[in-house]
Each structure stands twice: as structure tokens, then as C-alpha cells.
């Protein structure tokens, strides 16, 4: 597995990929913090800084984080359970500039009693912004948590709302 780090609108961005595709995107404040998170998420995995082809991955990922609309022209390779992957696929269907609640997402999946499990799957998402778990909020409309910080979640949602409004 290889990784690269670049500045973005949300601080520092780390992208990690293998031959199968993009495995992780982390947002944070320091390179050291991001590399430590990557090693914690993939214990025992050989992880090296990329030396070639780095711009081919980092540039489109940074562009999507900085302007979170559209899709990424890189295959995704998220690691998780069958249920987590089902939740993550549903997240990909939430349009930029909109939000759904955890309970709405559970109902969309045909599992109305699985609200906590849906929230747990969102929290396990390792592909920040690309799999848009930031578009899921609490039933009362409050933001709830976000693994990359509530201020980043607020900033992403505000940016998406602005971009959606200017597109219409």
C-alpha cells in the first residue's frame, strides 16, 4: 500500500492506495498525525510513501475534497463488512448539498431498526468525502459526530450547499 500527503481546503489530506484502488483518505492537521492514523487502520500492512504516480491519485482526490461534487475517476477499495459496504454504497447516492438522518439512511436500506449500526458504519468509513458520510446528520438536524472533526463536517456541508445553490 502506498500513500501521499498534500494540503487541501480541510487541512492536510492523506490518500492511500493499493493495486485494487483507493483504500483510505484521511483529513488532519499534520502529516505525522495522518501517517499514524493510516498505520492504526491497517496494522501489519506494509505501507510506504509513494514515489511515482502520486499526482495521478492526489490531484483528483484533493480536487474532490476542495469541491465535493461529482465522482472520483479512481477505483475505490474500501475495507469493511458486507453491511458497512452496503451503507457506504447508500452514502454514494446522497446528492451533494443534501443531508439525510441516520434513521432515514437505515430506512433507505430497508433496515429501519438499524440506526445505530448505520451510524457505526458511517464512523468506520475510511474514505473521507469520497464516501460522503458527512452528509448524514442526526434526526433533529444537528450535525452529530464526524471522524475528521465537526468543524470539517460543517465546512464541507456549507461548501456543498453553496456549490449546489450556484449550480441551480
N, C-alpha and C positions, 0 to 999 in steps of 0.2 A: 504494500500500500504506500502511496506517495502523497505528499501534501505540499501546499504552497500557502503563503500568507500575503495579504495585501490590505491596504487601507480601504475603507468604504464609508458610506454615509452613516453607518451604525457603529463605527469604531474600527476595530481590526476584524478581518474576515479570514478564516482558515477553510480551505476546501481540501478534502481528502478523497482520493480515488484509487481504484484498482482496475484491472483489465475488464472487470464486469461493469464498471461505471462509477458514478459519484456515490460515495459511501457516507460522507459527513460534511456538514457545513456548520462551523461554529462562529459565533459572534462574541467579541470580548474587547477588553481594553489593552491587553498586552500579548505579545507573541508567546511569551512563556506560559501564560495562563491557557492560551489556546492549545499549545502543544501538550500541556499536562492533561487537559480535558480529553484530547484525542487518545492519548495513551490509556487514560482511565476507561474510556468507552470501548477500547479494543485491546484488552490485556492479552499479552502473549503474541500479539500480531507484530510482524516486522513492519515498522513504519519509518520511512525515510523522506527527507526533504526532496522534492522533485528537482531535477537538474535540466530536464528537457521537456518541451511541450507544455510548460507551465502556463503560458499566456493563453493557450487554447482552452484551458479549463478555467483559470482565474478570471479572465476578462468577461466571459459571458455570465459567470456566477456573480461577479461584482455588479455588472450591469443590471441583472435581475434584482439584486438586493437594493441597489440605488433607485431603480424604477420597477417596483414589484408588480408588474403586469406582464402578461404573456407567459411563455414557457421557455424552458431551457433546452438548447439543442444538444444536450449531453445525456446519455442514458443514466438512469438512476439505479442504484443498487442498495436500497435501504435494507438493513438487517433487523428483523423483528419476527414476532409470532404471526401466525395467519390472521388473527384478529387485529393486531396492530397494523398489518399491511392493508387490511380491509378499511380500517379507519383512515389511514393515510391516503388511500385511493379516493375516499369520500372527500377528504380535505382538498384534494386537487380540483374538485368540481365546484368549490365555493368561489364565486367570481371576486376578483379584486374590487375593493371598495365596499364590500358587504361583509356582514358577520352573521354567524348562527350561534345559538347557545349549545352547550354540551348536550343538553337534553334533546334539542332539535336534531343534532347530529346523530344521537342514539336512535331517535325515531326514523331518521332517513335510512339508517342501516337496518331497520326492521327489528331493533332491539331496544324498545322504549325503557326497559328497566336497567340498561347498561350504562347509565350516565357516568358513574364513577369509572367504569372500565374504559369508556371513551376518553375521559379526562386523563387517565393514566397512559393511554396510548398516545395521546397528544404530547404529553410530557416526555415520552420516550423517543419522540421524533428527533433524529439527529441531522436532518436536512433543513436547517433554518431557512425560512422564507420560501424556498423551492417547494417544500410541502408545507403549505401555509397554515400551520396550527395557530398562528397569531390571529386568524380570522374567527376563532372560537372564543366566545365570551360566556359569562355566567348568565343565568336566566333573567336576572334583574338588570342586565345590560352592563354591569361593571366588568372591568377587564379580566379579573381573576389573576392567575399567575402566568408567567412566561419564563421558560428556562433561560432565556437570554436577557432577562430583566424587563420589568413592567414599563420602564421608560422607552425601551426599544419597541415594545409591542405598541404602545401609544403612538410613537413616531411612525411606525410602519402603517398603522391603520389610518392615521391622519394623512400621510402621503398618498396612500391608495385612494382615500376619499377625494382628495384634491385632484389626483390624476383622472379618476372616474368622472368627476364633475366637469373637468375641462374637456374631456372626450365627448361629452354629450351636448 
